[in-house]
C-alpha cells in the first residue's frame, strides 16, 4: 500500500493504537479496495494515451514503476492518493453501518 494511503487509512479507521501487525491485517482487508479506487480515479485524470501506457505498466506487476508513472502524470500525487483513500474508507464505513 502506498505510504500516504496507509497513513490516511490508519487514521481514518481509528486504528493508530493497535500493534503494527494488527494494523497491517486490517489494512490488507481494505487495501485492495483503496488501490482499486486510486487506480480508477487516476485513469480519469490521464489522457487516452497515458491510460493505455498505464495499463501496460500495471499489467507488468511492478508496483514501483506503476507508482512512479502515476506520480509523474498526476500533480501532487501523494495528496491525490490521500484524498482517494479517504473516499474509499468513507464508503467502507458507510457499508459497515
PyMOL commands that set and color helices and strands:
alter all, ss='L'
color gray80, all
select helices_A, chain A and resi 3-12+20-45+48-59+63-73+77-96
alter helices_A, ss='H'
color red, helices_A
deselect
rebuild
show_as cartoon
